[in-house]
Structure formats: structure tokens, C-alpha cells
Amino acid sequence: MNTSNAMWGGRFAEGPSAVMREINASLPFDKRMWQQDIAGSKAHVAMLGRQGIVAEADAAAIAAGLDGVAAGYAADGVPDDLALEDIHMLTEARLAEAIGPAAGRLHTARSRNDQVATDFRLWVRDAIDQTLAALDAFRSALLSRADEHADAVMPGFTHLQSAQPVTLGHHLMAYVEMASRDVSRFRDARARMNLCPLGSAALAGTGFPIDRHATAAALGFDGPTRNSLDAVSDRDFAIDYLAAAAQCALHLSRLAEEFVLWASQPFGFVALSDQWSTGSSIMPQKRNPDAAELVRGHAGRITGCLVSLMVTMKGLPLAYSKDMQDDKPPVFECHDLLGLSIAAMTGMVESATFRTDRMRALAESGFATATDLADWLVREAGLPFREAHHVTGRAVARAEALGVGLDRLPLADLQAIHPAITEAVYDVLSVDASVASRTSFGGTAPANVRAAIAAARATLEAKA
């Protein structure tokens, strides 16, 4: 028999063409799932032996043979043999070489359809676990730097214009919130996908007396999938993973963008370490934030991975179609890019030098306490807020004309704008007074920031 179709050649007189072999083969990328494939096969054959579907001696030989195949993969890697199509056929062929005809009993009561669906779920589940661990490290880095700078005043922005003073600790804690939502999305995706397709066979189930609950438990699933058609054709779990990854990548990209801006000379808020910067081939003075820019770029590619799989799945009838072989490359690419992005942003956060003196200077120069003046006029002088807003606008214009901050605008000038203003107004016009006053829950007051840090750390430590 032609080795190019040895697994299914009984139906075909000739082997596939070279082009067909290449387009049909998924081994160059699905070999990444070899550990999951071995695990799934061992759980399946153990069940077959317990159920008396396969003789115990054959089941034991198959299990030992699979361990040998796994040891070979671990030592030498997985070879690209396009004649064997995919990791599942390759493993079965290697097993047959090791133990002989008994290897053929392994595929009893299963199909490659439920086999690959199971392997892929196992792989995505492992990927989520790795991502969750990386996000914990990222959040821990953010928390450490936020704690270090809980009192450091910086300008807060809307429309990238100086708006109100905040603290750097409060700013960094915003990304802790984003990363925490990412964690919750990955956990949700993991919980939802944790059902085992194995035993669904090609699409209709099997007539063999298998125990699907046993194989599900052996592989760490919460139970078996409930519909064989859905089980072999479902890729929602991969789309859920990609959707969570895309959202996470967007959050990382936002922080990366801020590092790019902050590292520029006009901002001067941060100096990135040499580990996360590069130089210029022609301009020796340059320090380029390339790592941050690449994280920003990866977000686009990761979003593209999500769109790719959604478009692949959008028109497929039940049950399995070969289009679904293209489900894995975008997931694998996404996992690699996201892992690099999280690691890079964690490293940048840990090693960055924040120039808090520059942050304070810009916070003090941008009339960032204008809202505090308006609030004071409402609270102390009884003005309606809209009138207070108008008065404050005139005060900002006057300070701008004199080239001073609001806290240095002479009282006579303020009283000329509105006679109800008294010297007590200066108590709220400094940036320190402004941030200290923002004590509403979730506000930027340093005491609030430290409480938020403590709560987030308690959550991380409780999980650990």
C-alpha cells in the first residue's frame, strides 16, 4: 500500500498528488499538540481496557508504547512527515513500529474528529493556564510600581490634554483593573470549554460500550460534551480564547502606547531600560521604545487571529469540515504573540524609571486644578456649577495671560473676577491638595490608591 495514504488507503487505488499531500497535511503545525495527543490516547485506551473493549494486555502494551513515542518526541522533536498528515497519524504509525499490530486497536471507538477536538481543547486549556500565570506576574509588577508611586502627582488626561491631576499609582492601577478583567475572561472561557469531546467519534457517537465520563475525568474535564454533532464541530472554545486574548492585547497595547509617548522627549515621563530599547543605525542619540511598539503591533495581529477563525467557522454546516484544520494556526500564533507581549510589558513595568519630577512639573503647569476652583466656588460661595465653570474659565484665561499657575494667581485678580473668592481658595489650588481631595471610592487620593493596592494584592495572594 502506498504509504502516503496508509491510514485510509483501502478506499483509494492511488495516493494523493504532491500538492494534495501538502495542502492536506497539518503536521507542520499541529505537532505542537503531541503531548495532548498522547494524553488523550492514554486516557482512551485505559478506558477501552477497563470496559473490556480491548484486551488488558493490548491496552497495557499500547500505553507503554505511547510512553515510548512521547519519550522520542521529547528527545528528538516531532518530524515533519507529510505522508502521515497530522500528529494523530504520526503517533499511531510510531506506535505501530514500536508494538506491532496491537497499535491498531487504539483507534477503536473514536475518530480523528473527536480526537483532534479533544487534543485542541486540552491545548487551549493549557494555553489559558499559562496566560493566567503570566497575567498574575504582570499584575504583581504593576502593583509594586503603583505602591512605589502612590503619592507621585502627574497630569491626568482626556483627549490627550491635561485635565486633572492624578497620581502615577492611580494611573498604573487602572491597568491592574484591565488585566483583572482579562483574567476573568480567560477563566470564564476555561470553565465553559472544560467538557470532553472524546467518544463522540466521527459525528454520531459509537456503538461500543465506552465510558465517556471516565475519559473526561482522566483528562481533567468536568464531564463529557452532551451532543456528538456539536462536540466534533464546535470551535467556540478557541474563539472564546482568541476573543479574551484580543481584549488583553488591546489593554497591553494601550499601556505600550503610553510608554511610547511617555518615553518621548516632549513628555519625558519615563526612561525605558536598555533591556527594552534599541538604538538607531544612523542617529547615535536615539533610544527607541521598540519593545513597546512591537507589543502595540502584536495587538493588531492577535485581533486578526480572532477574525481569521471567526471567518473560517462562519458558514460551516454540521458536522466536521476540512476547513476546520485551519483553526489551529491562528490560535498558536496568538498564544505565542500574547505570551511575548505580556512578558515584554511586565519587564518594562518592572524596570522603567518614572520621572516623577517631570510629571509633577507638567501637572502644575497645565491649570489642572481648574475643576477644584469651580468645585470650591460651588461649595464655599454657593454658585451654581455652570456659573462657577464660567468664573473658573475667566480665571484660567487671566493666569494664562500672566504666565502663572492658578495657585499663583494674585487674590486681587481672582476677586476682580468674582468678589466671593477668598484667600481660603488657595488651600485647594495645589496639585497635592487636588489629588488628596479625590476621596470618593475609586478616586485618585493616595489613601484610596493604597487601599486598592492592598485589596488587589490580597486577591492575588488568596489565589496563589
N, C-alpha and C positions, 0 to 999 in steps of 0.2 A: 504493500500500500504506500502511496505517495505520502512522505512524512509531512507535507505541507497541509494535509487535511486528515491526519491520522485520527483525530478525535471524532470526526463526523463524516469520514470518507465513505461509509457504507452506502450513502445515498448518491455519491458522485463518482463518475468514471474518471474524471480528470481533476487535477489540482487547480487551484485558483491561479490566475495570472500574477506576475510580479507586482503589477500595480494594485491588484486586488489584495494581495498579501499585505502590502504596505498600508493601504487605506483601512484595511480591516483590523490591523494589529493595534492593540492598545498597550502592549507590554512595555514599550519605552517609557510610558508614564505611570501605568497602574502597578508597576513593580514596587512602587513606594508602599503599597498595601500588603507586602508579603507577610509581615508579622500578623496583621489582622486576618489574612487568608489562612495562615497556619492555625491561628487560634480558633477560627470558625470551623475549620475542618476537624480539629481535635475534639471540639465540643460535639460536633455532628457524629463522628464515628464512635465516641464514647456512648452517646445515646443509642446508636444503632446496635451496639453490643449489648447494652442493658436491656433493650427491647427484644433481643433475640432475632433481629433482622439480619445481622451479620454475626457470624460465629465469633465468640470471645477471642479465640486465638488470632483470627484475622484482624479483629479490632485492635488487639494489642500490638500486632505487627505493624499495622497502619500507623498507630500513634507513635511507636518508636521510630518508624521510618520518617514521619513528619518532623520529629525532633532532629533527625539527621539532616533532612533537607534544610531546616531552619539554621542549623549549625553551619552548613555550607554557604547559605546566603550571607550569614553574619560574617563569615571569614573571607569570602571571595566576592561578595556582591551578587546581584541578580543579573544574569547575562541577557542581552537583547537577542532573543531567538524569534524572529518574526514568524517563522513557520509554526510556532506554538501559540501565536496570537496574544495571549494575555497571561497574567501571573497565575491564574487558576489552572490553565492547561499546562503551563511550565511546571508548576508544583506537582501536578498529577503525573506528568512524564518523569520528573525526577524521582518521584515516589516509586513508580513502576520499575525504574532502573535499580532502585535500592532493594525492593522486596518482591518484585515479580508480579504475577497476575492478581494477587490479593489486592493490589492497589486499585484495581478496577471496581472493587466493592465500595470504595469511599463515596462514590457519586450516587449511591443508592438513595432514593427518596429526596433528592434535591436536584436543582437545575442551576446552571450558571446564573440565571436570572435572580433567584433568591440568594445565591452565594455572593454575587457581587453587591447586591443591595445590603446584605449583612456586613460584608467587609467594608463597604463605603461608610455605613453608619458607624461602625467601630472606629474607622479612621477619623471621621469628623468629630466623634465624641472625644477622641484623644487630642485632636487639634484644639477643641474648645478648652479642655483641661489645661493645655499648655498656654493658651491665650489668657485664661483666668489667672494663672500663676504670674505671667508677665505683667498683667494689669495690676495685680497686687503690688509688685515691685515698683511700678510706675506711680501708683498712688502713694506708696510709702515715701518715695523720693519727693513728690510734691508736698506731702505733709511736713517733711523735715525742713524744706526750704520755706514753707509758709510759716512755720513756727519761728524760724530764724528771723523772719521779716514781718512779724505780726503788727509791728508799730511803724514800719517804714512807709512814709507817705509817698504816693505817686499820683499823677493825674489819672482820673478815670475818664474814659472817652465814650462819646456817642458820635456817630458819623465821622469817627477818627478826629473829632475836635475835642479839645479839653472841656470837660463837662463839670464834674465834681471831684474833689479829692477822695481817694480811697487808700487802702493800704496794699502793699505788694502781697502781704499774706492773704488778704481777702481776694485779690485777683487770682492768685495761684489756687486758692480753694475752689474757685469756680470750675477749674479743670478737674479737681477731685470729684466734684458733683457730676461732671460729664462722664468721667471714667467709671464712676459708680453706676450710672445708668447703663453704660456699656456692659459692665459686669452682670447687671440684672438681665439684660437682653441675651447674653450668651448663656446664662443659667436657664432662662426660660426655654431657649432653643434646645439645650441639652435635655431638659426634663421632657419636652414634647417629643423628641426624637427617640427616646430610650425604650423603644419596643423592637422586638427582634423579628425580621422577615424570614429567617431560616425555617424551612419546612413548607413554605408557600409553593415551592417547586417552580415550574415554568410560569404558571398563572392561576392554576385551578386547585392547588393543594396536591396531596398524594394519597394513594390507597394503602400505603404501608402504615402499620400501627405505630407511628412515631410519637414522641413526647416533646412537643414544641415548648412546653413550659420548662422542661429540664434544660434544653439547649439555651433558652433565653436566660435562665438563672445562671448557667455555667459561664455565660459571656457578660454577665453583669447588667443585663437588661431588666426592666421592671416586669416584663411579660412579653408574650408574642403579639405580633400585629394581628388585627381582627379580620382582615379581608385580604385574601391571597392576591386578587387582582391589583388592589391598591398597593399591597406590600412590595410587589416587584416593579411597579411603575412610579412609585412615589419618590420624588426628589425634593419635597418640601423641606426636609431636614437640611439639605445642602443650601437651599435658597435662604432658609432662616439663618444659617451660619453666615452666608455671604452678606445678608442684609445687616446683621449685627456687626460684621466686620467693616462694612462700608460706613456705617454710622460712627464706629470707633475711629476709622481712618479720617473721617471728616473732623472729628474732635482733635485728633493729633495734628491734622493739617492746620487747624486754627492756631494752635499753640506754636507750631512751626513758623507760621506766617508772622506771629508776633515776635518770635525770636529773630526772624529776618529783619523786621522793621526795627526792633529794639537794638540790634547789633549795628545798624547803620549810623553814620556819624551825625546826621540831623537829630536822631533820638539819643543815641549814646546811653541807653538804659542797661545794656548787658554786654559783657565780653565773653564770647564763647571760647572754651579752652582749645588748645592746639589739636586735641584729640578729635574735635568735631568741626574743624575748619580746614580750609585749604588756602593755598596762595595762588597768585596769578603767574602765568608764564611770562608776562611782559612787564607787569607793574609790581615792583617789589614791596610796595607799601600795603598791598591789599591783604585782607583776611576775609575770605569768603565763607558765608554760612552754608556750605554745600550740603551738609547732612540735613539741615532743616529744610532746604529747598527740595531735596530728594524725598523726604517724608511728605512734603506738600504734593510733589508729583505722584508719589505712590497712591495717594488718595484717589486720584483720577483712575489709575489702573485698577484699583480694587473695586471701585464703583463699576468699572467696565466689566469686571468678572461677574458681578451680580447681574448686570444687564445681559451678558452673554448667556448665562444659564437660564434666565427667565425666558429669553427669546427662543432658546433651544426647546424648552418644555411647553411653550405656549399653545401649540397646536397638535400635540401628540395624542392619538386615541389610545385607549387601553388595549393591551397592557404594555409590554416592553417593545420598544423600537430601537434600532441600532443607533439612532441619533443620540440616545442617552449615553453612549460611550463617550461622547464629548462633555459629559458632566464633570469629569474629574480634573482636566487641565485648569479650568478657571478656579476651582476650589484649591488645588495645590498651589497655583500661582498666588492666590490671595493669601493663603496661610504663610507662605514664605515672605511676601511683602509686608504683611501686617506684623509678623514677628520682628522683622528688621526695623520697622517703623517704631514699634513700642520700645524696643531696646535702644534705638538711637535717641528717642525723646527722653527716656529715662536717664541715659548718660548725659545728655545736655542739661537736663534739670539739675542733676547731681553736681555737675562740675562748673556750671555757669557762675560768673562773677556779676552780681547785680550791683549796678552803680546807683545806689540809693540817694547819694548826694545830688546826682543829676536829676533823678526822678523828683526829688523834693523841690529843686530849683524850678523845674517846669511846672509843677503843681502850683507853686506860689506865683508864677508869672502869668498864668492864664485866666485870672479872675474866676478861679474855680469855686470860690466861696460866695458867688453871687446869689445862689439859692439860699444860702444861710442868711444873707442880708434880707432877702424877701421874707423868709420864714420869721425872722426877728421882727420885722415890721408888722406882720400879721399877729404874732404872739404878744409883743410888747406895746405896739402902738395902735392895735385894733384895726388896721387897714384890711379891706378885702384883698384877697390874694392877687386879683388882677391889677388892682391899683398898686399893690406892693411890687408886683412884677414890673410895672411901668416905672416906678420910682427907682428900682434897682437898675433898670436899663440905663436911666439917666446917670446914675452913679458910676456905672461901668464906663460910660462914654466920657465922663469927667476924669476918671482915673486914667483912662487910656490917653486922654489929651495931656495930662500931667506926666505920663510915663511912670506911674507908680501902681502898686497893687491896691486892692480895696482896703486892706488893713493899714495902709499908709496914707490913705486919702484924708486930708485935714477935716476935722469935725466941722469947721465953718463951711466947707464945701458941701458936706453931707447935709447940714442943716439948711443950707440955701436951697437944696433940692427938696427937702421936706423938714419942717421945723420939729416934728415929733422925734427925730433921731437924737439920741443922747450918747454920751461917751460910753455907756454900757454896751453899745453895739460892737465895740472892738473886742469884746470877750468872745464873739462868735466868728470873727472875720479871719482868724488864722487857720491854716490848714490843719493844724493839730486839733484845734477846738472843733473844727468841722467834722473830722473823722470820729473824734471821741463822742460827738453828739448823736451819731447814727446808731443808736442802741436798739432800734426795732429788730425783731427776730429776723436773722438773715442779713443784717446790716454790717457795715464795714468797721464799726467800733472795735478797737483791738481786743477788748474783753470778749466780744462776740466771736471774733476770729479764733481766739484761743479755745473758747468753748466748742466751736465747730471742729477744730483740730482734734480736741480730746475725744469728741463723740466719734469722729471718723476713725481714729486710732483704735478706739475700743471695739468698733465693728470689725476692723481688720484683725485685731488680736483674738477676738472671740472666734472668728472663722478659722484662724490658724490653730 
